[in-house]
């Protein structure tokens, strides 16, 4: 399923021009997945009892990384502004 979605609806990466890249999903996506195959994949995922806990831990880890990267971005921006002020 992921391959089918990625083939038709892959994320769009925008270069913000300051060393940062901004990923986003397309506003509209029609991957053309067979409903029977999608239902079978969903049933297989639901059959994994530990999956919800694993996904929760993954989301928490990703949220932490996003937060940390935001802090690093702020710090880098402040260092750059300081260096520009002092002529570095």
GISULKA-V836124 format. One record per backbone hydrogen bond with DSSP energy under -0.5 kcal/mol. NH is the residue of the N-H (numbers start at 1). CO is the residue of the C=O. If there is no record, write none. Layout:
nh:NH co:CO
nh:NH co:CO
This chain:
nh:5 co:1
nh:6 co:2
nh:7 co:3
nh:8 co:4
nh:9 co:5
nh:10 co:6
nh:12 co:24
nh:13 co:11
nh:14 co:12
nh:14 co:22
nh:16 co:14
nh:16 co:20
nh:22 co:14
nh:23 co:21
nh:24 co:12
nh:38 co:34
nh:39 co:35
nh:40 co:36
nh:41 co:37
nh:42 co:38
nh:43 co:39
nh:44 co:40
nh:45 co:41
nh:46 co:42
nh:47 co:43
nh:48 co:45
nh:49 co:47
nh:51 co:48
nh:54 co:50
nh:55 co:51
nh:56 co:52
nh:57 co:53
nh:58 co:54
nh:59 co:55
nh:60 co:56
nh:61 co:57
nh:62 co:58
nh:63 co:59
nh:64 co:60
nh:65 co:61
nh:66 co:62
nh:67 co:63
nh:68 co:64
nh:69 co:65
nh:70 co:66
nh:71 co:67
nh:72 co:68
nh:73 co:69
nh:74 co:70
nh:75 co:71
nh:76 co:72
nh:77 co:73
nh:78 co:74
nh:79 co:75
nh:80 co:76
nh:81 co:77
nh:82 co:78
nh:83 co:79
nh:84 co:80
nh:85 co:81
nh:86 co:82
nh:87 co:83
nh:88 co:83
